[in-house]
Amino acid sequence: MKIAVMGTGSAGRALGTKLADLGHEVMMGSRTADNENAVEWAEGAGDDASHGTFADAAAFGELIVNCTAGGASVEALRSAGAANLAGKTLIDVANPLDFSRGRPPTLLFCNTESLGERIQDEFPDARVVKSLNTMNAAVMVDPGVVSGDHDVFVCGNDAEAKQQVVELLESFGWPAAQIMDLGPIMAARGTEMYLPLWLNLSGALGTSMFNIKLTQ
Amino acid sequence: MKIAVMGTGSAGRALGTKLADLGHEVMMGSRTADNENAVEWAEGAGDDASHGTFADAAAFGELIVNCTAGGASVEALRSAGAANLAGKTLIDVANPLDFSRGRPPTLLFCNTESLGERIQDEFPDARVVKSLNTMNAAVMVDPGVVSGDHDVFVCGNDAEAKQQVVELLESFGWPAAQIMDLGPIMAARGTEMYLPLWLNLSGALGTSMFNIKLTQ
């Protein structure tokens, strides 16, 4: 499949590399056509890896992965072009973290809204699925780096798009039983608002290589 | 120990009963001296169970457990009297849920503040420890109702008070290894902001009898 990875940070690079390793054609999108991270990533990620602007990548991809900084995601996707997103599954991995007050970051918005919902509202013809935003990039693409069973969440308004994301997660190594559907995109509020706890847990554990498992 | 349980809801009754069963003298506090829930609870919870106003209970207790509705907690504790809280460990179990917009509830405040911090700010001489607010009342007092290992969090500014809470949690059946110290009371932001995800998880699982376990 042709996949656009929007964003050149650690999540974008990790997901881009994993997707390329799995045999997909991946274009990494960024604000400029010559972003250093994107150039370096594309050079190292094999023959089917390329890079371009957000618009180049979105036009190329049959599926879009948003790994831009959460506070800049809507603007980045606007510059990608609504027409280039229409009808496509858009996996939103970003969290709207605000580091402007220092650490720990707060969220730029939450509680009665979420980034996942903002993106879906702004691009009603895209099929937005929030997922993978509750863990670090290394765990996203290789759940085996954390011991035992642990869980990943998906939410979104389009059942087919969610199923497509579930299959992609399975191709990353996520067992079907550990992929939990939380319902419509509104549930992105919950997974984004988990970030402050995630940051506290990471601090207490002294590592970001962890995840949570539900037990009942 | 003499313990005040503030609030007559499901958490207050479950914690009051557990504490009485463990041999503590428990007074349940409420707005009025003749709250029906409190009267009924005290009649059923043994000879060392009693009830009274918030002020009665706070004067009685050597340790205070806040189980009032989060949006009303600061007012309830004001009516209990700052002098009755001074120097005492105050376990804050509440979440500032707002049902005024319907379900799912949002939080009344979050992100840059938390109920735990508001209580500590309002009563600087109390030793506030946030704990147990990340699960339902039945799990709080009997972690064995959920299978396998799973975790409970504590945070607060006073190390001795946190240690006292850890020992109380152990007396409830929480293994020491599953009690996680998240640092100062500011970490209450994280555990309170987990509530929207908890609600989504509960909806997806079809039960509130669950918890999360960290794995790394």
Boltz contact constraints between the chains, C-beta under 6 A:
constraints:
  - contact:
      token1: [A, 106]
      token2: [B, 111]
      max_distance: 6.0
  - contact:
      token1: [A, 106]
      token2: [B, 112]
      max_distance: 6.0
  - contact:
      token1: [A, 107]
      token2: [B, 111]
      max_distance: 6.0
  - contact:
      token1: [A, 110]
      token2: [B, 111]
      max_distance: 6.0
  - contact:
      token1: [A, 111]
      token2: [B, 106]
      max_distance: 6.0
  - contact:
      token1: [A, 111]
      token2: [B, 107]
      max_distance: 6.0
  - contact:
      token1: [A, 111]
      token2: [B, 110]
      max_distance: 6.0
  - contact:
      token1: [A, 112]
      token2: [B, 106]
      max_distance: 6.0
  - contact:
      token1: [A, 146]
      token2: [B, 215]
      max_distance: 6.0
  - contact:
      token1: [A, 146]
      token2: [B, 216]
      max_distance: 6.0
  - contact:
      token1: [A, 147]
      token2: [B, 215]
      max_distance: 6.0
  - contact:
      token1: [A, 148]
      token2: [B, 215]
      max_distance: 6.0
  - contact:
      token1: [A, 150]
      token2: [B, 215]
      max_distance: 6.0
  - contact:
      token1: [A, 180]
      token2: [B, 204]
      max_distance: 6.0
  - contact:
      token1: [A, 182]
      token2: [B, 200]
      max_distance: 6.0
  - contact:
      token1: [A, 182]
      token2: [B, 204]
      max_distance: 6.0
  - contact:
      token1: [A, 187]
      token2: [B, 200]
      max_distance: 6.0
  - contact:
      token1: [A, 189]
      token2: [B, 196]
      max_distance: 6.0
  - contact:
      token1: [A, 190]
      token2: [B, 196]
      max_distance: 6.0
  - contact:
      token1: [A, 190]
      token2: [B, 197]
      max_distance: 6.0
  - contact:
      token1: [A, 190]
      token2: [B, 200]
      max_distance: 6.0
  - contact:
      token1: [A, 193]
      token2: [B, 193]
      max_distance: 6.0
  - contact:
      token1: [A, 193]
      token2: [B, 196]
      max_distance: 6.0
  - contact:
      token1: [A, 194]
      token2: [B, 194]
      max_distance: 6.0
  - contact:
      token1: [A, 194]
      token2: [B, 197]
      max_distance: 6.0
  - contact:
      token1: [A, 196]
      token2: [B, 189]
      max_distance: 6.0
  - contact:
      token1: [A, 196]
      token2: [B, 190]
      max_distance: 6.0
  - contact:
      token1: [A, 196]
      token2: [B, 193]
      max_distance: 6.0
  - contact:
      token1: [A, 197]
      token2: [B, 190]
      max_distance: 6.0
  - contact:
      token1: [A, 197]
      token2: [B, 194]
      max_distance: 6.0
  - contact:
      token1: [A, 200]
      token2: [B, 182]
      max_distance: 6.0
  - contact:
      token1: [A, 200]
      token2: [B, 187]
      max_distance: 6.0
  - contact:
      token1: [A, 200]
      token2: [B, 190]
      max_distance: 6.0
  - contact:
      token1: [A, 204]
      token2: [B, 180]
      max_distance: 6.0
  - contact:
      token1: [A, 204]
      token2: [B, 182]
      max_distance: 6.0
  - contact:
      token1: [A, 209]
      token2: [B, 216]
      max_distance: 6.0
  - contact:
      token1: [A, 210]
      token2: [B, 214]
      max_distance: 6.0
  - contact:
      token1: [A, 210]
      token2: [B, 216]
      max_distance: 6.0
  - contact:
      token1: [A, 212]
      token2: [B, 212]
      max_distance: 6.0
  - contact:
      token1: [A, 212]
      token2: [B, 214]
      max_distance: 6.0
  - contact:
      token1: [A, 213]
      token2: [B, 213]
      max_distance: 6.0
  - contact:
      token1: [A, 213]
      token2: [B, 215]
      max_distance: 6.0
  - contact:
      token1: [A, 214]
      token2: [B, 210]
      max_distance: 6.0
  - contact:
      token1: [A, 214]
      token2: [B, 212]
      max_distance: 6.0
  - contact:
      token1: [A, 215]
      token2: [B, 146]
      max_distance: 6.0
  - contact:
      token1: [A, 215]
      token2: [B, 147]
      max_distance: 6.0
  - contact:
      token1: [A, 215]
      token2: [B, 148]
      max_distance: 6.0
  - contact:
      token1: [A, 215]
      token2: [B, 150]
      max_distance: 6.0
  - contact:
      token1: [A, 215]
      token2: [B, 213]
      max_distance: 6.0
  - contact:
      token1: [A, 216]
      token2: [B, 146]
      max_distance: 6.0
  - contact:
      token1: [A, 216]
      token2: [B, 209]
      max_distance: 6.0
  - contact:
      token1: [A, 216]
      token2: [B, 210]
      max_distance: 6.0
